[in-house]
Each structure stands twice: as structure tokens, then as C-alpha cells.
């Protein structure tokens, strides 16, 4: 549906003038204005009530999302640089790692590489094979 423009309003006013006459047209316009005002007030209050209910329902959801975001951010934030040991056996600050007594830690060999999920065979499963195509019924064409 399109909006009502100036030509449509003019046609409606002319029809109202013809139907109601010049004596009753001002009273009808005042009554119509009151109805439109009351309708706007009712729809405004209804929208406010619906918004209040939606806000009340969404408040726990928003709080949960905020807590989850904060937890995620704190869990995966940049670690404290002190004490992080690099792959070459030195700490992130460039010093060699040491124990609480100040002695270097020995045996800082690299751990063997863990197998990737694609390298680990699943028990009881065979590799995928292509399936033959079903016959096509020529009468369907």
C-alpha cells in the first residue's frame, strides 16, 4: 500500500464537504482529530509497555552475555610475560629459565609433536568409497 498524498487528501475533503455540508464539516474534523490523537496516545503507551516487557525479559540474557564475554576475554587474554618459556629454552624476557634456587633448569628438550587428528585412524572405519549411481528410469523424462 502506498502512502496518502495531497491529491488523495483533497479528494477526501471534497467528498466530506459534499456529504456532510459546510455546517457539519468543522465539527466532523474536530471529532476526527480527537480520535486520531487518542489513537496515537494509545499506540504510544502500548509500545512503551511492550518495550518494558521486552527489556525485562532480555535483562538476564544480556547479563549472561556480559559475564560470558568477560570470562572469555579474561581466559584468552595475553598471558603475563614473566615466566613464559619459549621453544628455545629461554624465557620471554631473554633469560634462561631457572628454578626457585636460581639454578638453570636442565632437560628442556622439545616435546614430541602430537599426532594431528587426520593422522589418527579411527577404529572400525574404512576409507570412503564411491557408490554406484542408481539406474535412471527413462519413462520419467
PELIN-V658445 format. One line per field, one symbol per residue. phi: phi as a letter, one per 40 degrees, with the letter a starting at -180 (. if undefined). A space follows every 10 residues. Layout:
phi->???
This chain:
phi->.cccbccccc cccccccccc gccccccccc cccccccccc cccccccccc ccccccccdc cccccccccc cccccbcccc ccgcbcccgb ccchcccbcc cgccccgccc ccccccdccc cccgbbccbc cccccccccc c
